[in-house]
Amino acid sequence: MSSMGGSADENLETKETHVRSLSSSHGQEPYVHKVGIPPRQNLFREFQSTVKETFFADDPLRSFKDQTKSRKLILGIEAIFPILSWGRTYNLAKLRGDLIAGLTIASLCIPQDIGYAKLANLDPEYGLYSSFVPPLIYAVMGSSRDIAIGPVAVVSLLLGTLLQSEIDPIANPIDYRRLAFTATFFAGITQATLGVLRLGFLIDFLSHAAIVGFMGGAAITIALQQLKGFLGIQKFTKKTDVISVMYSVLSSAHHGWNWQTIVIGAVFLAFLLFAKYIGKKNTRFFWVPAIAPLISVILSTLFVYLTRADKHGVAIVKHIKSGINPSSVKEIYFTGDYLGKGFRIGIVAGMIALTEATAIGRTFASMKDYQLDGNKEMVALGAMNVVGSFTSCYVATGSFSRSAVNYMAGCETAVSNIVMSVVVFLTLEFLTPLFEYTPNAILATIIISAVINLVDYKAAILIWKIDKFDFVACMGAFFGVVFASVEIGLLIAVSISFAKILLQVTRPRTAILGKIPRTTVYRNIQQYPEATRVPGVLIIRVDSAIYFSNSNYVKERILRWLMDEEEQVKVDYQTRIQFLMVEMSPVTDIDTSGIHALEELFRSLQKRDVQVIIKPSTVTILNDIMWQISYQRKHNFEQLVLANPGPIVIDKLHTSNFAALLGEDKIFLTVAEAVAYCSPKLAEDP
Amino acid sequence: MSSMGGSADENLETKETHVRSLSSSHGQEPYVHKVGIPPRQNLFREFQSTVKETFFADDPLRSFKDQTKSRKLILGIEAIFPILSWGRTYNLAKLRGDLIAGLTIASLCIPQDIGYAKLANLDPEYGLYSSFVPPLIYAVMGSSRDIAIGPVAVVSLLLGTLLQSEIDPIANPIDYRRLAFTATFFAGITQATLGVLRLGFLIDFLSHAAIVGFMGGAAITIALQQLKGFLGIQKFTKKTDVISVMYSVLSSAHHGWNWQTIVIGAVFLAFLLFAKYIGKKNTRFFWVPAIAPLISVILSTLFVYLTRADKHGVAIVKHIKSGINPSSVKEIYFTGDYLGKGFRIGIVAGMIALTEATAIGRTFASMKDYQLDGNKEMVALGAMNVVGSFTSCYVATGSFSRSAVNYMAGCETAVSNIVMSVVVFLTLEFLTPLFEYTPNAILATIIISAVINLVDYKAAILIWKIDKFDFVACMGAFFGVVFASVEIGLLIAVSISFAKILLQVTRPRTAILGKIPRTTVYRNIQQYPEATRVPGVLIIRVDSAIYFSNSNYVKERILRWLMDEEEQVKVDYQTRIQFLMVEMSPVTDIDTSGIHALEELFRSLQKRDVQVIIKPSTVTILNDIMWQISYQRKHNFEQLVLANPGPIVIDKLHTSNFAALLGEDKIFLTVAEAVAYCSPKLAEDP
């Protein structure tokens, strides 16, 4: 911006006006500001840097720089087991925080686990198992301080649906369980592999919007599933879509429902929601909604035990196998038909689990402002699930609700996970009998009150406001899950996300630039209506790298701009266009197809006078003649000019000899300079 | 660029220096150049324009604008049958050109067709059939004037390999043929559908580089296949990879080869190559290589007929069924197991055929500078193949070699295709018996000399020079085809192309900007080493739209730049960084994830002083203390500043309230202005 130039610029001005006046006379580029050509990088370095940016963008080896060998080794071990580094600085103050947080999330997770296990069509104890081993593994390997590990609603549902489409859990529970472990194993392998290969960025391809929609839909689905337990319905559809669920609910209305169950459920649901409300109202009472579930479990269990309501058809948990996780190494399918199925399911479940965990990790990391190495996290989560699959756990990950509680309860480190896991251990060892009379209705209500938070309508509204396309993705995923199934919803989410990426790379934006009054700044005339076009010069900015995926479009779009412009010019007899200027600042890269496109653009500009004669259907004969005249007049004048190509682009323009073809003197540092070259008069009186 | 400002700017300067001096004192934005917020578009219009840009980028309805109903109808019909529009202006002069061109390509295509049919494991007549009907259809529906329609080497090979992996052509010729027609039918449907749905841009996802590699590989493979005919080998491998081919060639060396065949082949290959050479040497003799194949066919046939060389083991064509295409409507599988297979093969073959045709169409269109509607072309090609599949033709498309000859022979319109098709018709009716004694060796040599042009090593070299990644794609496809198979090569080509796109959208470039001496232009300091950084201000340019796929990376990358910079500053005690400026000119769009990323960036800047204390392993205690001090000093000073957000971005920054969060006065039109705000002193003395 000239106004910032200060005194020095003024002398510069005079100097340059002078230079320009002679330069533009025999069309050379002003002597200052040649467009820089970066020093040629050697191939290996180039390759190296690309790889680094792609896979080691977060520069994980930063701390290893110039360290002694032994130190490096230590750092390496610390990198795998972060507990060793933060453990050293651990103290009582922190322990206090972790203890409170750990106990709180434990009280929250135990009832949830039992319920979630049902979502995965597994016996309740497997939910608890998955809250015992995985958190321990994560505590030593993970680097997030706030994430709370365990089974989560969405993954449980997803796993449940995917598994039961292969094996019927009622008819064949053993094989079903074995497949579950197999899937868990491969989920872990997937996660760890992504981490080790530093492919963590792959999960970024599921857009935030899509996730919001997917989560919301899953939450609704899960809540609907709970109607079974909540209304005490005996036979319930296997499908998860809203229609068949509502059908089987209503069809069983007059005989299938159990009023006692409903009463218990309703009462405690009201209680839980009220507790939530209090927690929201005043964050000092965050612990109220946190312990409410456990309380309601205790109360309801007591109530059922005393009234023997189970005799009146109130379904209860009955038996939870006590004792800690048995080994399940031998149960995993490493051969046979189920290997492939388990593998497929594992990948899907693993990716979703990863998405959830990563989202949580990032959120809290940025709230407390510490760095998280996404790939390291994945390795930790992967290892955790692999070990889990050996110890009768199903896919565990970070839970939104529990992590939030963990954070609010003032957790300091992953120790809170250890505390939780100890509590779960004690529960498994000694307290399982107490759950015998726990009514399923309670678990249903707990799950319902847990998942409703996942319906993030506020986010949806914001998405609608910010980006309509994102909103489509969001709704697509949502309705996909609700009306079809979890997989369909997921599929929609992923494909819409990809569609967006493809759209982005196929149809880059272009803009006509104008001069902002009393400055030498050129901006999009749509954004700055006050900006004035330069007579005789059409300035087009291409807003993307020019790659094979869009090169052809870019070329044709530019030609279309030109055509429109010319018709405009023709209509109101303005100065005919002599220069087509392409502002390349945003064009960060260009490939062979892109170069070809530029060459074609260049050539067809030279051939423009042919153009008109061959499209009689579009313009009337009269115009035709006018055009031809105007073209004869301006033929050989219409020139292509480039402004501010970036380092890579200018380099490639040279290696491909396009720069030579176009003429070095047609490439400028700024639009202003280019304009000065095209129409010197203009520059004098802006 | 200040230098262009001229006198007007000077008064502006004084005015602004004044404004700034007071603005920077109580940190407000200079009163001029507010960042423009474009007028809110209504939703429908927005959606409409997006759709238009995506599917009607080439504005096909342009000519329909403000026309009468009847005119529109006519234009519509003309759009489907372009012959109606160019037919009206057709004249004898054009006919002359077309006649010559048509006869030339006919003489070229007849021997090629017979050979290509072999590549597709079909009887010779099917090659001729495919040069009779499809050209006629294309002539009335197509809009390219130079493309020559018929069977082509690569597609024939591809179809052959794909089909014989399903059905053995020798054991079960009838079913094989039926599947071929089915595939052709679906190839046509695929092409037409893409055109009608205006999804033509999908083929742009196969990058130029990948195509070069694929074509080259296919050419080599085809040439190797010809060794069978060329050496007169009886039993030849079915595989197409170089290793197994060479093995079966060499293994049959001492008994399987037939010297008479080799002699004939060698002689005529020499002749053909010499003809090619002449054609290259002097374009006036382009017709020499064009008619050479037919001549060699005639001569060799005569020779064999006279010498009865077929008695000495020279394999000959024997019988070509005479008469024109029989109907094959009933032969297409519309039901059963083969339907799916035909469908799959059809899609692949159709896409490749499309790619070749489109490439040719575009090339010649830009050489003669006329517009081609890619989607309309696809409809034409699709219709042509569908009709073809009903009339015993297999997939036809535009041929590189024949189109080039057509162009050089001075074709004016698609009439040259009609001429060719008439000649082929006559051949089928009356001349097929003459081919009885044609030695297969000749067909082999003709194919070899035809396909060697497809090995475009010059392009490969250019690709290597321009874009290394493209080169990898190119070589990947090439070696994939040569050493594995056509499908594998294709798969590699497509996946590498996609990998590139994903890389592009996941890892956008960022650059540190510096001030170019004696100007107010800020540019990438890598490209312009003379550019000087602004003390106390870190200016980072993000070179891409910020989407979910890269938002997280962008955020972390910026923070990393900042960290590096701070360590630098720390080392050589420069002015500490007070401002992080993000130049957003190239950021053409931002979605919800992008906004989140910016918010996180903003927050973590506010929390920077925490940052240091929690990473003791990286900096020594001493530094730690230094840092903390420096941070205490600069805490609350480090600010985020944005320069030149585009129309969509600024709009979204406002709707998402991030602009408010950041502070309107932190968003500037240009970097220069932002810098002036950040360090007013600096602006005075550049």
Chai-1 contact restraints between the chains, C-beta under 6 A:
chainA,res_idxA,chainB,res_idxB,connection_type,confidence,min_distance_angstrom,max_distance_angstrom,comment,restraint_id
A,M1,B,T520,contact,1.0,0.0,6.0,A-B,restraint_1
A,M1,B,T670,contact,1.0,0.0,6.0,A-B,restraint_2
A,M1,B,A672,contact,1.0,0.0,6.0,A-B,restraint_3
A,M1,B,E673,contact,1.0,0.0,6.0,A-B,restraint_4
A,S2,B,S2,contact,1.0,0.0,6.0,A-B,restraint_5
A,S2,B,G5,contact,1.0,0.0,6.0,A-B,restraint_6
A,S2,B,D9,contact,1.0,0.0,6.0,A-B,restraint_7
A,S3,B,L12,contact,1.0,0.0,6.0,A-B,restraint_8
A,S3,B,E13,contact,1.0,0.0,6.0,A-B,restraint_9
A,S3,B,E16,contact,1.0,0.0,6.0,A-B,restraint_10
A,M4,B,T520,contact,1.0,0.0,6.0,A-B,restraint_11
A,M4,B,A672,contact,1.0,0.0,6.0,A-B,restraint_12
A,M4,B,A676,contact,1.0,0.0,6.0,A-B,restraint_13
A,M4,B,A683,contact,1.0,0.0,6.0,A-B,restraint_14
A,G5,B,S2,contact,1.0,0.0,6.0,A-B,restraint_15
A,G5,B,T520,contact,1.0,0.0,6.0,A-B,restraint_16
A,G6,B,A683,contact,1.0,0.0,6.0,A-B,restraint_17
A,G6,B,E684,contact,1.0,0.0,6.0,A-B,restraint_18
A,A8,B,P686,contact,1.0,0.0,6.0,A-B,restraint_19
A,D9,B,S2,contact,1.0,0.0,6.0,A-B,restraint_20
A,L12,B,S3,contact,1.0,0.0,6.0,A-B,restraint_21
A,L12,B,R518,contact,1.0,0.0,6.0,A-B,restraint_22
A,E13,B,S3,contact,1.0,0.0,6.0,A-B,restraint_23
A,E16,B,S3,contact,1.0,0.0,6.0,A-B,restraint_24
A,G36,B,Q527,contact,1.0,0.0,6.0,A-B,restraint_25
A,G36,B,Y528,contact,1.0,0.0,6.0,A-B,restraint_26
A,P38,B,Q526,contact,1.0,0.0,6.0,A-B,restraint_27
A,P38,B,Q527,contact,1.0,0.0,6.0,A-B,restraint_28
A,E53,B,R507,contact,1.0,0.0,6.0,A-B,restraint_29
A,T54,B,R507,contact,1.0,0.0,6.0,A-B,restraint_30
A,A57,B,Y553,contact,1.0,0.0,6.0,A-B,restraint_31
A,D58,B,E556,contact,1.0,0.0,6.0,A-B,restraint_32
A,S63,B,S617,contact,1.0,0.0,6.0,A-B,restraint_33
A,S63,B,T618,contact,1.0,0.0,6.0,A-B,restraint_34
A,F201,B,T506,contact,1.0,0.0,6.0,A-B,restraint_35
A,D204,B,S549,contact,1.0,0.0,6.0,A-B,restraint_36
A,D204,B,N552,contact,1.0,0.0,6.0,A-B,restraint_37
A,F205,B,S549,contact,1.0,0.0,6.0,A-B,restraint_38
A,S207,B,F548,contact,1.0,0.0,6.0,A-B,restraint_39
A,H208,B,F548,contact,1.0,0.0,6.0,A-B,restraint_40
A,H208,B,T592,contact,1.0,0.0,6.0,A-B,restraint_41
A,H208,B,S593,contact,1.0,0.0,6.0,A-B,restraint_42
A,A209,B,T592,contact,1.0,0.0,6.0,A-B,restraint_43
A,S366,B,E600,contact,1.0,0.0,6.0,A-B,restraint_44
A,S366,B,S604,contact,1.0,0.0,6.0,A-B,restraint_45
A,D369,B,S604,contact,1.0,0.0,6.0,A-B,restraint_46
A,D369,B,K607,contact,1.0,0.0,6.0,A-B,restraint_47
A,D369,B,V610,contact,1.0,0.0,6.0,A-B,restraint_48
A,Y370,B,I614,contact,1.0,0.0,6.0,A-B,restraint_49
A,I463,B,T592,contact,1.0,0.0,6.0,A-B,restraint_50
A,K465,B,T655,contact,1.0,0.0,6.0,A-B,restraint_51
A,I466,B,T592,contact,1.0,0.0,6.0,A-B,restraint_52
A,I466,B,K652,contact,1.0,0.0,6.0,A-B,restraint_53
A,I466,B,T655,contact,1.0,0.0,6.0,A-B,restraint_54
A,I466,B,S656,contact,1.0,0.0,6.0,A-B,restraint_55
A,D467,B,D591,contact,1.0,0.0,6.0,A-B,restraint_56
A,D467,B,T592,contact,1.0,0.0,6.0,A-B,restraint_57
A,D470,B,D591,contact,1.0,0.0,6.0,A-B,restraint_58
A,D470,B,T592,contact,1.0,0.0,6.0,A-B,restraint_59
A,I501,B,V505,contact,1.0,0.0,6.0,A-B,restraint_60
A,I501,B,S549,contact,1.0,0.0,6.0,A-B,restraint_61
A,V505,B,I501,contact,1.0,0.0,6.0,A-B,restraint_62
A,T506,B,F201,contact,1.0,0.0,6.0,A-B,restraint_63
A,R507,B,E53,contact,1.0,0.0,6.0,A-B,restraint_64
A,R507,B,T54,contact,1.0,0.0,6.0,A-B,restraint_65
A,R509,B,T588,contact,1.0,0.0,6.0,A-B,restraint_66
A,R518,B,A8,contact,1.0,0.0,6.0,A-B,restraint_67
A,R518,B,L12,contact,1.0,0.0,6.0,A-B,restraint_68
A,T520,B,M1,contact,1.0,0.0,6.0,A-B,restraint_69
A,T520,B,M4,contact,1.0,0.0,6.0,A-B,restraint_70
A,T520,B,G5,contact,1.0,0.0,6.0,A-B,restraint_71
A,V521,B,T670,contact,1.0,0.0,6.0,A-B,restraint_72
A,N524,B,P647,contact,1.0,0.0,6.0,A-B,restraint_73
A,Q526,B,P38,contact,1.0,0.0,6.0,A-B,restraint_74
A,Q526,B,P647,contact,1.0,0.0,6.0,A-B,restraint_75
A,Q527,B,G36,contact,1.0,0.0,6.0,A-B,restraint_76
A,Q527,B,P38,contact,1.0,0.0,6.0,A-B,restraint_77
A,Q527,B,P647,contact,1.0,0.0,6.0,A-B,restraint_78
A,Y528,B,G36,contact,1.0,0.0,6.0,A-B,restraint_79
A,D543,B,T588,contact,1.0,0.0,6.0,A-B,restraint_80
A,F548,B,S207,contact,1.0,0.0,6.0,A-B,restraint_81
A,F548,B,H208,contact,1.0,0.0,6.0,A-B,restraint_82
A,S549,B,D204,contact,1.0,0.0,6.0,A-B,restraint_83
A,S549,B,F205,contact,1.0,0.0,6.0,A-B,restraint_84
A,S549,B,I501,contact,1.0,0.0,6.0,A-B,restraint_85
A,N552,B,D204,contact,1.0,0.0,6.0,A-B,restraint_86
A,Y553,B,A57,contact,1.0,0.0,6.0,A-B,restraint_87
A,E556,B,D58,contact,1.0,0.0,6.0,A-B,restraint_88
A,S585,B,S585,contact,1.0,0.0,6.0,A-B,restraint_89
A,P586,B,P586,contact,1.0,0.0,6.0,A-B,restraint_90
A,T588,B,R509,contact,1.0,0.0,6.0,A-B,restraint_91
A,T588,B,D543,contact,1.0,0.0,6.0,A-B,restraint_92
A,D591,B,D467,contact,1.0,0.0,6.0,A-B,restraint_93
A,D591,B,D470,contact,1.0,0.0,6.0,A-B,restraint_94
A,T592,B,H208,contact,1.0,0.0,6.0,A-B,restraint_95
A,T592,B,A209,contact,1.0,0.0,6.0,A-B,restraint_96
A,T592,B,I463,contact,1.0,0.0,6.0,A-B,restraint_97
A,T592,B,I466,contact,1.0,0.0,6.0,A-B,restraint_98
A,T592,B,D467,contact,1.0,0.0,6.0,A-B,restraint_99
A,T592,B,D470,contact,1.0,0.0,6.0,A-B,restraint_100
A,S593,B,H208,contact,1.0,0.0,6.0,A-B,restraint_101
A,E600,B,S366,contact,1.0,0.0,6.0,A-B,restraint_102
A,S604,B,S366,contact,1.0,0.0,6.0,A-B,restraint_103
A,S604,B,D369,contact,1.0,0.0,6.0,A-B,restraint_104
A,K607,B,D369,contact,1.0,0.0,6.0,A-B,restraint_105
A,V610,B,D369,contact,1.0,0.0,6.0,A-B,restraint_106
A,Q611,B,D369,contact,1.0,0.0,6.0,A-B,restraint_107
A,I614,B,Y370,contact,1.0,0.0,6.0,A-B,restraint_108
A,S617,B,S63,contact,1.0,0.0,6.0,A-B,restraint_109
A,S617,B,S85,contact,1.0,0.0,6.0,A-B,restraint_110
A,T618,B,S63,contact,1.0,0.0,6.0,A-B,restraint_111
A,P647,B,N524,contact,1.0,0.0,6.0,A-B,restraint_112
A,P647,B,Q526,contact,1.0,0.0,6.0,A-B,restraint_113
A,P647,B,Q527,contact,1.0,0.0,6.0,A-B,restraint_114
A,K652,B,I466,contact,1.0,0.0,6.0,A-B,restraint_115
A,T655,B,K465,contact,1.0,0.0,6.0,A-B,restraint_116
A,T655,B,I466,contact,1.0,0.0,6.0,A-B,restraint_117
A,S656,B,I466,contact,1.0,0.0,6.0,A-B,restraint_118
A,T670,B,M1,contact,1.0,0.0,6.0,A-B,restraint_119
A,T670,B,V521,contact,1.0,0.0,6.0,A-B,restraint_120
A,A672,B,M1,contact,1.0,0.0,6.0,A-B,restraint_121
A,A672,B,M4,contact,1.0,0.0,6.0,A-B,restraint_122
A,E673,B,M1,contact,1.0,0.0,6.0,A-B,restraint_123
A,A676,B,M4,contact,1.0,0.0,6.0,A-B,restraint_124
A,A683,B,M4,contact,1.0,0.0,6.0,A-B,restraint_125
A,A683,B,G6,contact,1.0,0.0,6.0,A-B,restraint_126
A,E684,B,G6,contact,1.0,0.0,6.0,A-B,restraint_127
A,P686,B,A8,contact,1.0,0.0,6.0,A-B,restraint_128
